[in-house]
Amino acid sequence: MSSCSVVILNWNGEKHLKEFLPSVVDNTPEYIDVVVADNGSNDGSLNLIRDSFPSVKIVELDRNYGFAEGYNRALTMVNSDYYILLNSDVEVTPKWCEPLIEFLDANNSYAAIAPKLISYCEKEYFEYAGACGGFIDWLGYPFCRGRILSTIEKDCGQYDTQREVFWASGASLCIRSSVFKELGGFDGDFFAHMEEIDLCWRAQLIGYKIGIVPQSVVYHLGGGTLSVTSPRKTYLNFRNNLAMLYKNLPKRRLYITLFLRMILDGASALVYLLSNKIELFKAVFNAHIDFHKWRKTLKIKREHIQSTAVMESSQIYNKSILLKYVLGQKRFKE
């Protein structure tokens, strides 16, 4: 069996570590390292780990680099064949690691996989961040097996098959270290949000697959850093989604997709404005302004990605998930 390290990125997450780290330590085999990569915390996180979890290794970063660049820097100090990147607000279950490692050992064409994500608060339901494997539609809107936009399904085993997907959630992402390094890791400029979808897309462009292994189950709290109503989260999601599309779409689809997204994002901003959600309106507006300011840097990244691409992903849904949702098709199997 290949070597593996579970790496938890932490920033002032003492409360989450106290609640969730015991399940990781108790349910992870001894031959797998559990590592907490600390993003310059100033709470009691590190003292908690040293005092209560002596088997857990610590990688200390000098400041908060965000999710994307924090992992990039931390993983240069972790030596394993596979990394399991795990959010600090995830509770794991017995034998959660083994199916992930066994799958990658047996399937060399796969770069990354994820377990099934269940809601920590409502354990009969999928969790928003990744559910049972992620996809995007042709306009770049993410959705999952078990979660279409804001509609979350009850887990009745309906998606318990292993299969290829478009993206694996960063809340619990198992990836080959060699591929992570080949891709240059996450795009550190994203800071947080959409970085795992961007990474999975880039992996597919160089010939790898992404998968879901529902035989591994974890429970995700979600919203531990930024709530769903946070203007900062809204800003990052809109800005990074545009950046991801700009970097990875083939030329024939790039400009029409960006044009349509600007219209749809403008409609979203208008809804926020009419609902008196002024800060969310500003977040969408600023996301587009900053995306355009970012274009020169993104063009360099795009040229590199497109020059190394050998194929396109077969897992993009070539219809509009928004239209399907409005027409009443709110479950993945539909």
N, C-alpha and C positions, 0 to 999 in steps of 0.2 A: 504494500500500500504506500502511496506517495506521502511525503511530508506535508503538513498543513498547519497553519497558524490562524487562530481566531483573533481578529484585531478590532478592538472597540475604540472608536474615536470619542474623546470626552472633552467637554468644555464646561466647567462649573456644573458638573452633573452629579454631585455627591448624592443627591436624593435618589436619582435613577440607579446609580451604581449600588447603593445600599439595597434597593428593592429588587433589581434584576440580575446583578452579577452573581448572586448565589446560585441561580439556576444554571448559569453558564458554567461555573466551576464544577457544580455537582454532576452535570450531564455531559461534559466534554471529556473524552478519554484522556488519560494521563500522557499519552504519546503526542497529543496535540497541544501546542503552546497556546495559552490565553494571554493576550497582550492588550494592555490599555495604552493607547497613544494619547497623551494629554496635550491639548491645544492651548497651553499657557493658562491653566485654571488658577484662580486666586481664592477658591473656596477650600473645603477640606477633602477634596477628592483624593489627592495623593496620600494623605495621612490615613484615610480610610482603607485604601488598598494595602498599604504597607502594614497596617495594624491587623486588618481582618482577613485579607486575602494574600498571604505571603507567597502562594504559588503563582500568582499573576505577575507577569513581567510588565515593566513600565518603560515606555519611550516618552521622554519629555521634550516637547517643543517649546521654543522661547516665547511664543505668542500665539494668538488665535489666527490661524491661517484659513479658517473656514473648512467646510467639509472636504471639498475637492483637493485643495492644495495641502491641507492637513494630512490627508491620507497619502498624497504623493510623497511628502517628506518623511512621514513615519515609515512607510513601507520600504524605503531604501535601507532601513535598519532592521528589517525582518527577513530572515532567510528560510523560505519554504517553497515547495513546489506549487502549493495552492494557498491563496489567502481567502479566508471567510471574513468579509467586512460586515460587522454587526453593529447596529445602532445600540446605544446604551439603554434604550427603553424597550428592549426585546427580551421576553422570557422564552427560553428554549425548552424542548421536551426530551425525554430519554431517547438516545440513539438518533439524535438529530443530525450529527455530523456524518455518520457512516454512509448513508445513501448518497450524499453529495460527493464525497470522495470516491466512492465506488463507481458512480456514474462517470465522472471525469476520467477515472482510470480506464474505463471501458470504451470511452467515446472520444477519441483524439480530435475529432472534427469540431468539438464544442469548446468554446473559449470560456464561457461563464454560464452558471446556472443559479437558480434560486429555490429555496423551499417554498412551501405553501404558507402564506401570511394570513393569520387569523387575528381578528380584533381581540386585544387583551381585555377590553371592557365588555364586549359582547361576544363571548367565545363560541357562539353558534354561527357567527357571521364572518365573512371575509374582511380583511383590513384594506382600507382605501389605498395605501401606498404601493401595493403590488399584487394583492389578492393571489391568484393562481397563475401568474404569468402575464406580462404586459405586451401591448401592441400600440401602434399609432395608425391613424388614418392618413389619407393622402395629403391632408392639410396640416399634419403634425400634432393632432390632438391625441393625447395618450388615453388608453382605456385598458381594461384587464379582463381576464377570465374571472368573473365574479364581481366586477365593478365597472359599470358604464357611467361615466360622468359622476353624478352624485348618487346614483342608485347602487346600493350594495346588496348582494345576494346572501342568503343563508347558505352555509356550507352543508350540503347533503351528500357530498361525495361525487357530485356531478362532474367535477373537473379533476378527478384523481388520476388521470392518465399523464404519464410523462410525454412531453412533446416539445417541439421547437417553438419558440416565441420570438418577439422582436426585442424585448428588453426584460432584464431581471432587476428587481428592486434593490436599490442601494441600502435598504433597511437590513437586508441579509443577502449578501452577494458573494457567491463562491466563484473565484476566478483563477485561472492559471497565472502564476506570477510572471511567466515568460511572456505571455500575451500582454499583460498589464504593462510590462516594461517596453515591449515592442511598440505599443501604442503611445508611449510617453505618459501613461497614467491618465487620470482625469484631466479635463481642461481646467487648470487652476483658476483661470479668469472667471469661471462660472461662480466661484465661491461656494454656492450651494444651490440645489434644485436643478433637475434635468441632467446633471453631470453623468449619471449612470446610464441614461438613455443615449446620450451622446457617445459614451464609451462603447456601449453595446452596438450601436450603429457603425462606428468605426471598425469594430472587430469583424462585423459582417462584411464590410467593404473589402477587407483583405482576405476573406474566404472562410471565416469561422462561423459557427452557429451559436445561438443562445438558447438555453433550455430551462424548463421547469421540472422539478422533481418533487411531486406532492407527498411522497413517502417521508419526506422530512417536513416537520411542522414546527413553526414558531409563532408566538403571540406578540404582536406589536402594539404598543400603546399609541404611538403617533402623535404628532404635534408637540413633541417634547421641547423643541427649540423655538419654532415659530408656529403660532396658531393659524388655522385656516383663514381667519379674518385679518391677518397681519398685512399691512400695506407693503412691508419689506418682502414678505413671501410672495405676494402678488407681483411685485416689481420683478423679483428674480425669476419667477416662473414665466412671465411674458417675455422678458428680455432674453433669457437663456433659450427659450423655445425658438425664438427667431434666429438666434445665433446658431443653434443646432441645425436648423433647416438650411441656413446659408452655407454652413460648412459641408454638409453631407449630401444634399440633394444633387442629382445629376443636372447638368446645365439646361437640358431641354425642359425641366420641370421647375427650375429655380425661380424665375421671375414671376410666372403666373401664380405660383404658390405663395410667394411673399406678398404679391399684390392682393390676393384674396384674403390672406391672413390680416393684412392691415385694415381691410374693410371690416372683417369680423371682429378684430380687436377693438376697432373704433366703435362698433356696435356695443361691445361689452363695456367699454368706458362710458358710453352714453347711458347705459342701464344703471351703472354705478352712480352717475351724476343725477339721474332722475330719481334714484332711490335715496338721494342725499348722502351717499357714501363718498364724500368728497376726497378723502385720503386714498381710497381705492381707485378713484378716477385719476388722481394725480399719479398714482403708481403705474398705471397702464400708459399714460401719456409719457412719463419719464422713461419707462422701459423702451419705448420706441425711439425717443430722442437719443438715449444712450446707445441703443443698437446701431443707429446710423453713425454716431461718433466712433463706434468700435469697428466700423466696416473695413478700414485700412488694415488693421491687425487681423481681422477675421479673413480677409482676402488671402493673406499669406498662409494662414492655417488651411483654408480651403484648397489652395493650389497644391499643398503638400498631400492632403488627404486624397484629392482627386487623382493625383499623379501616381499614387500607390494602390488605388482601388483596382481590384481584379473582377469584381462582380457587384450586383445590386442585391439588396435583401429581398427575399421572397415572402417576408412576413409583414409587409406593409399592407394595410387594408385599403384597397383602392376605391373606396366610397367614402361618403361623409358620415362619421359617427354622430355628428350633431343632427343631421337631417334624419337619420334612422331613429334617433332618440325622440325627436319631435313627433315623428310618426308613430311612436309608441313601442318601438323595439328597444327595450331597456335592459335586456339580459343577454349575456354573451352568446348563448346558444341560439338566439334569434337572429 
